[in-house]
Amino acid sequence: AAHTDRRQRFKTRADGGGPDSAFAAELTAGLDAGGDAREAALQHLQRNPGMTRRLAFEPAGCRAVQQSLEVAERGTACEIAAELRGHVVEAVKSPYANYVLQKMIKVLAPQEIPFVVAELAAAGPELARHEYGCRIYCRLLEHAASEENTTRLMDEVLGDTEEMVRHTFGHHVVECALEHGLAHQRQWIVRSLRKDLLRNARNRNAAYVIEKALLYSSYEDRQALASHLLSYPAGDVAALARSQFGSMVVRALLRLPEELTKRVQEQLRSSALQVRNTKHGRRLFNEHDLVGHS
Protein backbone atom coordinates (compact mmCIF):
# COMPACT_ATOMS: atom_id res chain seq x y z
CA ALA A 1 0.00 0.00 0.00
CA ALA A 2 2.82 2.36 0.92
CA HIS A 3 4.42 1.57 -2.43
CA THR A 4 1.19 2.46 -4.26
CA ASP A 5 0.76 5.64 -2.24
CA ARG A 6 4.26 6.75 -3.13
CA ARG A 7 3.61 6.20 -6.84
CA GLN A 8 0.31 8.12 -6.57
CA ARG A 9 1.99 11.09 -4.88
CA PHE A 10 4.54 11.31 -7.71
CA LYS A 11 1.69 11.21 -10.27
CA THR A 12 -0.32 13.85 -8.43
CA ARG A 13 2.65 16.19 -8.19
CA ALA A 14 3.51 15.75 -11.85
CA ASP A 15 -0.04 16.36 -13.06
CA GLY A 16 -0.58 19.33 -10.78
CA GLY A 17 1.39 22.01 -12.57
CA GLY A 18 4.83 20.67 -13.45
CA PRO A 19 7.99 20.19 -11.46
CA ASP A 20 8.64 22.65 -8.66
CA SER A 21 10.70 22.68 -5.49
CA ALA A 22 8.03 20.71 -3.59
CA PHE A 23 7.97 17.98 -6.21
CA ALA A 24 11.77 17.89 -6.31
CA ALA A 25 11.77 17.48 -2.52
CA GLU A 26 9.32 14.57 -2.82
CA LEU A 27 11.53 12.98 -5.46
CA THR A 28 14.61 13.42 -3.28
CA ALA A 29 12.80 11.87 -0.32
CA GLY A 30 12.05 8.80 -2.42
CA LEU A 31 15.65 8.52 -3.54
CA ASP A 32 16.86 8.88 0.04
CA ALA A 33 14.44 6.26 1.34
CA GLY A 34 15.79 3.49 -0.85
CA GLY A 35 13.95 0.28 -1.63
CA ASP A 36 10.54 0.56 -3.26
CA ALA A 37 10.41 4.33 -2.77
CA ARG A 38 13.67 4.80 -4.67
CA GLU A 39 12.49 2.49 -7.43
CA ALA A 40 9.24 4.48 -7.74
CA ALA A 41 11.18 7.75 -7.98
CA LEU A 42 13.51 6.47 -10.67
CA GLN A 43 10.67 4.90 -12.64
CA HIS A 44 8.81 8.18 -12.52
CA LEU A 45 11.73 9.97 -14.16
CA GLN A 46 11.95 7.28 -16.85
CA ARG A 47 8.20 7.20 -17.60
CA ASN A 48 7.68 10.95 -17.91
CA PRO A 49 9.45 12.32 -21.00
CA GLY A 50 10.90 15.76 -20.41
CA MET A 51 10.66 15.53 -16.62
CA THR A 52 14.39 15.03 -16.05
CA ARG A 53 15.22 17.89 -18.39
CA ARG A 54 12.82 20.29 -16.67
CA LEU A 55 14.09 19.35 -13.23
CA ALA A 56 17.72 19.76 -14.34
CA PHE A 57 17.17 23.47 -14.95
CA GLU A 58 15.70 24.15 -11.48
CA PRO A 59 17.64 24.73 -8.24
CA ALA A 60 16.14 21.87 -6.22
CA GLY A 61 15.42 19.73 -9.25
CA CYS A 62 19.02 19.65 -10.44
CA ARG A 63 20.07 18.17 -7.10
CA ALA A 64 17.41 15.46 -7.38
CA VAL A 65 18.58 14.56 -10.90
CA GLN A 66 22.19 14.41 -9.75
CA GLN A 67 21.22 12.09 -6.93
CA SER A 68 19.23 9.88 -9.29
CA LEU A 69 22.31 9.52 -11.51
CA GLU A 70 24.35 8.48 -8.49
CA VAL A 71 21.99 5.85 -7.06
CA ALA A 72 20.48 4.39 -10.24
CA GLU A 73 21.72 1.25 -11.93
CA ARG A 74 23.91 2.04 -14.90
CA GLY A 75 21.27 1.34 -17.55
CA THR A 76 18.75 3.55 -15.77
CA ALA A 77 21.34 6.30 -15.30
CA CYS A 78 21.99 6.24 -19.06
CA GLU A 79 18.27 6.64 -19.76
CA ILE A 80 18.04 9.56 -17.34
CA ALA A 81 21.10 11.24 -18.86
CA ALA A 82 19.73 10.79 -22.37
CA GLU A 83 17.00 13.31 -21.52
CA LEU A 84 19.58 16.08 -22.01
CA ARG A 85 20.40 14.98 -25.56
CA GLY A 86 19.99 18.02 -27.79
CA HIS A 87 20.15 20.36 -24.79
CA VAL A 88 23.81 20.11 -23.75
CA VAL A 89 24.81 23.66 -24.68
CA GLU A 90 21.74 25.06 -22.93
CA ALA A 91 22.63 22.97 -19.87
CA VAL A 92 26.24 24.16 -19.92
CA LYS A 93 25.06 27.76 -19.65
CA SER A 94 22.57 27.02 -16.87
CA PRO A 95 23.63 27.73 -13.26
CA TYR A 96 21.79 24.52 -12.30
CA ALA A 97 21.86 22.08 -15.21
CA ASN A 98 25.64 22.41 -15.58
CA TYR A 99 25.92 20.41 -12.35
CA VAL A 100 23.82 17.63 -13.88
CA LEU A 101 26.19 17.49 -16.86
CA GLN A 102 29.16 17.31 -14.51
CA LYS A 103 27.57 14.42 -12.64
CA MET A 104 26.85 12.60 -15.92
CA ILE A 105 30.51 12.86 -16.89
CA LYS A 106 31.59 11.58 -13.48
CA VAL A 107 29.34 8.52 -13.26
CA LEU A 108 29.01 7.44 -16.90
CA ALA A 109 31.57 6.46 -19.53
CA PRO A 110 32.03 8.66 -22.63
CA GLN A 111 30.63 5.85 -24.79
CA GLU A 112 27.39 5.96 -22.78
CA ILE A 113 26.83 9.70 -23.32
CA PRO A 114 28.58 10.44 -26.64
CA PHE A 115 26.14 13.26 -27.39
CA VAL A 116 27.78 15.43 -24.71
CA VAL A 117 31.13 15.77 -26.49
CA ALA A 118 29.43 15.85 -29.90
CA GLU A 119 27.26 18.83 -28.93
CA LEU A 120 30.16 20.64 -27.27
CA ALA A 121 32.27 20.18 -30.40
CA ALA A 122 29.48 21.52 -32.60
CA ALA A 123 29.15 24.60 -30.38
CA GLY A 124 32.81 25.56 -30.84
CA PRO A 125 35.74 26.11 -28.45
CA GLU A 126 34.43 29.43 -27.15
CA LEU A 127 32.24 27.48 -24.69
CA ALA A 128 35.38 26.55 -22.73
CA ARG A 129 35.61 30.21 -21.67
CA HIS A 130 32.10 30.28 -20.27
CA GLU A 131 31.68 30.70 -16.53
CA TYR A 132 30.07 27.26 -16.26
CA GLY A 133 31.41 25.79 -19.48
CA CYS A 134 34.95 25.68 -18.14
CA ARG A 135 33.71 23.26 -15.45
CA ILE A 136 32.38 20.83 -18.04
CA TYR A 137 35.67 20.75 -19.92
CA CYS A 138 37.55 20.20 -16.67
CA ARG A 139 35.35 17.23 -15.77
CA LEU A 140 35.93 15.74 -19.22
CA LEU A 141 39.69 16.06 -18.75
CA GLU A 142 39.51 14.50 -15.30
CA HIS A 143 37.39 11.51 -16.35
CA ALA A 144 37.89 10.97 -20.10
CA ALA A 145 41.04 12.74 -21.31
CA SER A 146 42.28 9.77 -23.34
CA GLU A 147 38.95 9.02 -25.04
CA GLU A 148 39.30 9.75 -28.76
CA ASN A 149 36.49 12.29 -29.16
CA THR A 150 37.39 14.07 -25.93
CA THR A 151 41.03 14.29 -27.06
CA ARG A 152 39.96 15.82 -30.36
CA LEU A 153 37.69 18.30 -28.56
CA MET A 154 40.46 19.36 -26.17
CA ASP A 155 43.02 19.69 -28.96
CA GLU A 156 40.71 22.17 -30.66
CA VAL A 157 40.13 24.14 -27.46
CA LEU A 158 43.84 24.28 -26.65
CA GLY A 159 44.57 25.63 -30.11
CA ASP A 160 43.87 29.03 -28.55
CA THR A 161 46.00 28.46 -25.44
CA GLU A 162 47.78 31.82 -25.78
CA GLU A 163 44.52 33.65 -25.04
CA MET A 164 42.98 30.98 -22.82
CA VAL A 165 45.73 31.22 -20.19
CA ARG A 166 44.85 34.85 -19.48
CA HIS A 167 41.09 34.39 -19.58
CA THR A 168 39.13 34.55 -16.32
CA PHE A 169 37.48 31.16 -16.88
CA GLY A 170 39.53 29.65 -19.70
CA HIS A 171 42.67 29.35 -17.62
CA HIS A 172 40.97 26.71 -15.45
CA VAL A 173 40.65 24.43 -18.49
CA VAL A 174 44.33 24.88 -19.40
CA GLU A 175 45.37 24.11 -15.81
CA CYS A 176 43.24 20.97 -15.84
CA ALA A 177 44.82 19.91 -19.14
CA LEU A 178 48.26 20.22 -17.56
CA GLU A 179 47.20 18.00 -14.67
CA HIS A 180 45.01 15.44 -16.47
CA GLY A 181 45.59 15.89 -20.19
CA LEU A 182 47.84 14.02 -22.60
CA ALA A 183 51.57 14.58 -23.05
CA HIS A 184 51.23 16.36 -26.40
CA GLN A 185 48.69 18.75 -24.85
CA ARG A 186 51.06 19.63 -21.99
CA GLN A 187 53.88 20.24 -24.47
CA TRP A 188 51.65 22.48 -26.55
CA ILE A 189 50.65 24.51 -23.49
CA VAL A 190 54.28 25.05 -22.45
CA ARG A 191 55.19 26.19 -25.96
CA SER A 192 52.26 28.60 -25.93
CA LEU A 193 53.23 30.01 -22.52
CA ARG A 194 56.78 30.65 -23.69
CA LYS A 195 55.63 32.85 -26.58
CA ASP A 196 54.98 35.68 -24.11
CA LEU A 197 56.30 34.22 -20.87
CA LEU A 198 57.07 37.36 -18.88
CA ARG A 199 53.67 38.87 -19.64
CA ASN A 200 52.02 35.61 -18.65
CA ALA A 201 54.00 35.42 -15.41
CA ARG A 202 52.68 38.86 -14.48
CA ASN A 203 49.06 38.02 -15.30
CA ARG A 204 46.75 37.00 -12.46
CA ASN A 205 45.26 34.08 -14.44
CA ALA A 206 48.24 32.91 -16.50
CA ALA A 207 50.45 32.84 -13.38
CA TYR A 208 48.36 29.91 -12.10
CA VAL A 209 48.88 28.12 -15.42
CA ILE A 210 52.67 28.57 -15.23
CA GLU A 211 52.61 27.29 -11.67
CA LYS A 212 50.81 24.13 -12.85
CA ALA A 213 53.15 23.76 -15.83
CA LEU A 214 56.16 23.83 -13.50
CA LEU A 215 54.49 21.12 -11.43
CA TYR A 216 53.01 18.71 -14.02
CA SER A 217 55.05 19.10 -17.22
CA SER A 218 57.91 16.83 -18.22
CA TYR A 219 61.35 17.53 -16.76
CA GLU A 220 62.49 18.91 -20.13
CA ASP A 221 59.56 21.32 -20.35
CA ARG A 222 59.99 22.46 -16.75
CA GLN A 223 63.66 23.06 -17.44
CA ALA A 224 62.84 25.02 -20.59
CA LEU A 225 60.31 27.20 -18.71
CA ALA A 226 62.74 27.87 -15.87
CA SER A 227 65.64 28.68 -18.19
CA HIS A 228 63.43 30.99 -20.22
CA LEU A 229 62.30 32.90 -17.13
CA LEU A 230 65.84 33.16 -15.83
CA SER A 231 67.07 34.48 -19.17
CA TYR A 232 65.33 37.77 -18.44
CA PRO A 233 67.30 40.51 -16.63
CA ALA A 234 67.59 39.98 -12.88
CA GLY A 235 65.42 43.05 -12.34
CA ASP A 236 62.51 41.38 -14.13
CA VAL A 237 62.74 38.26 -11.97
CA ALA A 238 62.97 40.47 -8.87
CA ALA A 239 59.86 42.35 -10.00
CA LEU A 240 58.00 39.06 -10.30
CA ALA A 241 59.08 38.05 -6.80
CA ARG A 242 57.75 41.33 -5.41
CA SER A 243 54.25 40.99 -6.90
CA GLN A 244 51.31 38.89 -5.74
CA PHE A 245 50.98 36.69 -8.83
CA GLY A 246 54.56 36.83 -10.02
CA SER A 247 55.68 35.56 -6.63
CA MET A 248 53.56 32.45 -7.22
CA VAL A 249 55.65 31.71 -10.31
CA VAL A 250 58.92 32.31 -8.48
CA ARG A 251 57.74 30.10 -5.62
CA ALA A 252 57.04 27.33 -8.14
CA LEU A 253 60.54 27.80 -9.58
CA LEU A 254 61.98 27.34 -6.11
CA ARG A 255 60.30 23.92 -5.87
CA LEU A 256 62.14 22.61 -8.92
CA PRO A 257 65.13 20.22 -8.72
CA GLU A 258 68.18 21.72 -7.03
CA GLU A 259 70.20 22.34 -10.19
CA LEU A 260 67.45 24.70 -11.40
CA THR A 261 66.58 26.19 -8.03
CA LYS A 262 70.16 27.40 -7.38
CA ARG A 263 69.96 29.83 -10.31
CA VAL A 264 66.68 31.23 -9.02
CA GLN A 265 68.16 31.73 -5.55
CA GLU A 266 71.18 33.53 -6.97
CA GLN A 267 69.03 35.97 -8.90
CA LEU A 268 66.85 36.66 -5.85
CA ARG A 269 69.84 37.20 -3.59
CA SER A 270 71.36 39.63 -6.05
CA SER A 271 68.21 41.76 -5.75
CA ALA A 272 67.51 41.08 -2.10
CA LEU A 273 66.88 44.66 -1.01
CA GLN A 274 64.31 45.30 -3.74
CA VAL A 275 62.58 41.93 -3.32
CA ARG A 276 62.28 42.14 0.46
CA ASN A 277 60.75 45.59 0.16
CA THR A 278 57.28 44.05 -0.41
CA LYS A 279 55.25 41.61 1.65
CA HIS A 280 55.24 39.05 -1.17
CA GLY A 281 59.03 39.26 -1.54
CA ARG A 282 59.60 39.02 2.22
CA ARG A 283 57.36 35.97 2.38
CA LEU A 284 59.43 34.26 -0.32
CA PHE A 285 62.67 34.97 1.52
CA ASN A 286 61.26 33.73 4.82
CA GLU A 287 59.73 30.55 3.33
CA HIS A 288 62.93 29.53 1.56
CA ASP A 289 65.44 30.84 4.07
CA LEU A 290 67.14 33.08 1.53
CA VAL A 291 69.84 35.38 2.87
CA GLY A 292 70.26 38.54 0.82
CA HIS A 293 73.40 40.56 0.31
CA SER A 294 73.42 44.13 1.46
Protein Blocks (a to p, Z undefined) as FASTA:
>chain_A
ZZmmmmmmmmmmmmnnpaafklmmmmmmmmmngpjllmmmmmmmmmmghklmmmmmpmkl
mmmmmmmmmmpcfklmmmmmmmmgoilmmmmmpcklmmmmmmmmmmpcfklmmmlmmmmm
mnopklmmgmklmmmmmmmmmmmmmpmklmmmmmmmmmmmmmmmmpmklmmmmmmmmmmm
cfklmmmmmmmmmmmmmlmmmpmklmmmmmmmmmmmcfklmmmmmmmmmmpcfklmmmmm
mpmklmmmmmmmmmmcfklmmmmmmmmmmmmmmmmmpmklmmmmmmnopacdZZ
